[in-house]
Amino acid sequence: MVCGGLTDLAGIGLTGGDVLGCLRGVVAFAAVLLAPGYCLAWACNLLGFRKRAAGERLAWGVALSFAAMTILAILLGKYNSLTAVCWLAGICSAAFLAILAWEARRPGGCGPFARAVFSKAYPKFVCHSERSEESPHFVRSGNGVQQQASSSKSGLLFAGIAALWVLFVVGELVDIGVGSRLFLSVTVFDHALRTAFVDAVLRTGVPPANPLYWPGHPAAMRYYYFWYVLVAAAAKLAGATARQAMIASVAWAGFGLAATLELYCKHFLGIRTATNQSTQPEPCQSRLAKTRWMGSLPRLAVALGLLAVTGLDILPTIALALLGMPTNGDMEWWASDQVTSWVDSMLWVPHHVAGLVCCLVGFLLVWMSKGQGGWRRWLCAVLAGLAFASAFGLSTWVAIAFALVMAVWGILALVWERDSRGRVAVLLVAGAVAALALLPYLGELRAEASGVDRGASAGASRESAQVAGGSVAESASHLLRFGVRHVIPAESLQGVGWIARLAKTHPALQDAGVGLLLLLPGYIVELGFYGFVLVSALWAMRRRRLGEAGRASVVLACAGLAVATFLRSSIVENNDFGMRSILIAQFFMLLLAVLWWEGGLCATNESDRSKLELTEAATGSVVAEPRAQKSWSTWAMLAMAGLGLVGTVYQAVTLRVYLPVEQSLGRAEQSGLAEWAMALRRGFDAMDSRVGRNAVVQYNTTHPGEYFNLVQVMQVGRQVASGQPGCGVAFGGEVGACKGGEEGVARLFSPDSSPTSQGALTATEAREECSRLGVDDLVATRWDGVWRDEQSWVWTLPALVASNDLRVLDCSAPTR
C-alpha cells in the first residue's frame, strides 16, 4: 500500500515538474517573441508606436517578433550558434525593461505602461505629457478617469483570458502521470515528431540534423524548421526540456494569433468609437450594434470568442455514434481533407499558425503603408518582407498559398481598388526583400534532394504521411497539383453504379466529379457558421454595403478558399497543403464574422433605407432597421455558432481523454500504452545522466500501434539510426541507405534472427550490427520479443540503464 502510494506520488511529481517546465517556457518565450519586436518598433517608432496604448504596443511587440525575430534567429543560428540567438533574446529583454523603466521615470512624462500601473493605485492619476489623441489614455477632461478605468478593466479581462489560455494548453497537452502509467493526449501524434525536431536543434544547431535517420553521418534536415529553432532558444533560456518548450510554444502561437487579431480589428477593420461604431463606412453597423448586447464588448473580445467556434463537425460525430461506429481521436478526422478548428490548429500545429501570423503581419504592414511618407513607407515594406520570409520557413504551405492569394488581391487592387494601388508597389518590394532574406535557406533546399517516402501514408503513421507531405525537399513543381478538395470521403459514393463505372474508365474525371459533387455539402458541414457569414458578406458586397476593408476581406477569403480547394499536395496521398492553406480563408472569414456580429453585413434595400431616413428625420431619433432585428436567418446562424462552440468543447475533451478511454476498453492498438509510456519516460530520464547527448541509439520500431513508436520518438532525446518505419527520410537523408538500416534494426530486435544459432542475436553479433548501423547504444523493453531470450544481447551486453521494464545497452566495440 505504501509502495503504491509512493509510486503514485512519483507519477504526480513527474507531471508537476513538467507543468513547471512548461510555465518557465511560457515566460522564456517573452524574451523571444515579445521583447525583440517591441524594441524594434520602439527604436524606429513604427507607425507612431511610442504614442500608442499599452495593449496595442504589446500586440505590435508580439506580432513583429514573430515577423522579424524568426528569420533573424535562423540567420544568426546558421552563421553563429543557437547560443547567439539566446544572447540576442536576452539583450532585447534587457532593452525592453530599460525602455519601460525610462518611460516611467522620465521627468514630467509617463508611458502607457506607467499609466496602466499607476492608474490602478491612484484613480485620479492623469498624464499630461503626451498630447496625441491616438492614445485612448489621453485625458482632456474629467471623464478621462472613466476612460482609464475602462481601459484597466479591459486589460484585466485580456490578462485573465491569457492566463486561462496558458492553463488550458498545459492541461490539454502535458503528460499526466498516475502511478506506473503516463496518460498522453492524442496530440502526441504530431508533437512526438515536433519534440524530436526541437531536441535536434538543441543538439546539432541550425540547420538541425534529421533526428530520425542516421546513415552513418548527420543528415541535414530539409524541412520547414524555423519554429523549432525559436522553441529551442526558449528551452535553452528556461532550462526546459524540448517537450516542455514545445507545449509552451502552443500558448505563444495563440498569443501571436490574438495579437494579430487585435491589430487587424483596429487598423484593418477600423477603430471603434465610444458609440460602438466603426470608422469604416458599413451603413447599418451603428444601428445593429445598439440592438445587440454583444456590441458593448471590446471587439477583440468578440474576435477571441469566435475563435472557439468551429464548423458543424459535431453532427458527423453524433452520426457515427448513433450508427455504432468507432469514434475518432480527433473530431476533425471524419473528413478526408479536414477544415481544422482554430483551437485544434493551435494545439496540433502551432508552426502553421505562426506562419499564418507572419503572413498576416506582412500584409497589415503593406495595408498600413498607405499615407506613410518617405522612408516610413519603405520601412513597412522591409518589415513585411522579413515577415514573409519568416512565414516561408515556419509553414511553407501557408506561405505559398498566401503568395497566390496576394497575387489575386494585387491584381484586383490595380484594376478596381484605386486607393490600394500604391500598396501594390510596397507588396512587390516586400516580396523582393523576402526572397533576399531567404537565400541561405533556399540554398539548403537546393542541396542534394532529400528522399521522400512515397509510401508513408500506407506503411507508417498518419502523422508520418502528413509531415512527409509537407516536405520541401523536392522541386516546388512537384509539391502541388491541381485537384478538387475531398471533404467528404469519395468512398461514400462508391456504391453508385455510374460512378463506379466511371472510376474504371476515367479515374481522373471520376475523382474530380465526385469531389465537386460533394464539395458544397462538405463545406456546409466544415465551415458551418463561417460559411454563412461569407455568403452574407458576398451579398452585402453585391449591395455595396461594405467598405474597403470589408471588400478586401471578402476577396482574400474567397481567394484563400479557392486556392485550398483546387490545389493539393502531390508528394503523398494526404492533402496537407489544403488543410493548412485554408487557414488564410478562415482568418478573413473570422474578421467578417466580427463585422456580422456588429451588424456590418446587413443588406437593407434602398426603399427601406429611405423610409427609415424619413422616420429618423421626423422623430429625431435613430430607428433600428427591419433587417437588424434577430430574424430567422440570424437565429439560424447563432444556432450554428452554438453548435460550433459545442464541437470545440467536445474536441478539447476528446483529445485529452480518448487514449485513456481506449486503453480502458482494451483496444489492441492502445492496450498497455500508458504503462509503456511511463516505463520509457523513467528509463530515458535515467539515461540522461549515463549516456551522452551525442550518442546514436536504436530502439525497436515494430509495435502493435503507432502511438507506441511515437512515444519513443518524443522521449529518447538522442539521434536515432532509424526512428520510424521508412527511416524518416522525408525530413532529410538518402533513400538508398534506408532499406539496409531497417533490415539491420529488424535483425537486432527479432527473437529469432541469429545466423549461427536459433534465437536472437548474441552480444558479438549485436555489436557487429551496431557497427554497420553506426549505433552506440540499444534500447530494449519487456514488450520486445528479444527481451524474453536470456541468451540474447539484451542480457549479455553491458547495461547502462537497467530496470524491470527497460534496459539501455552499450553495443559499441569494446575498448582494447
Buried (B, 14 or more C-beta within 10 A) or exposed (E): EEEEEEBBEBBBEBBEEBBEBBBBBBBBBBBBBBBBBBBBBBEEEBBEBBBBBBBBBBBBBBBBBBBBBBBBBBBBBBEBEBEBBBBBBBBBBEBBEEBBEEBBEEEEBBBBBBBBBBBBEEEEBBBEEBEEEEBBBBBEEEEBBEBBEEBBEBBEBBEEBBEEBBEBBBBBBBBBBBBBBBBBBBBBBBBBBBBBBBBBBBBBBBBBBBBBBBBEEBBBBBBBBBBBBBBBBBBBBBEBBBBBBBBBBBBBBBBBBBBBBBBBBBBBBBBBEEEBBBEBBBBBBBBBBBEBEBBEBBBBBBBBBBBBBBBBBBBBBEEBEEEEEEBBBBBBBBBBBBBBBBBBBBBBBBBBBBBBBBBBBBBBBBBBBBEBEEEBBBBBBBBBBBBBBBBBBBBBBBBBBBBBBBBBBBEBBEEEBEEBBBBBBBBBBBBEBBBEBBEEBEEBBEEEBBBBBBBBBEEBBBBBBBBBBBBBBBEEEEBBEEBBBBBBBBEEBEEEEEBEEBBEEEEEEBBBBBBEBBBEEBBBBBBBBBBBBBEBBBEBBEBEBBBBBBBBBBBBBBBBBBBBBBBBBBBBBBBBBBBBBBBBBBBBBBBBBBBBBBBBBBBBEEEEEEBBEEEEEEEEEEBBBEBBEEEEEBEEBEEBBEBBBBBBBBBBEBBBBBBBEBBEEEBEEBBBBBBBBBBBBBBBBBBEEEBEEEBBBBBBBBBBBBBBBBBBBBBBBBBBBBBBBBBBBBBBBBBEBBEBBBEBBBBBBBBEBBEEEEBBBBBEBBBBBBEEBBBBBBBBBBBBBBBEBEBBBBBBBEBBBEBEBBBBBBBBEEEE
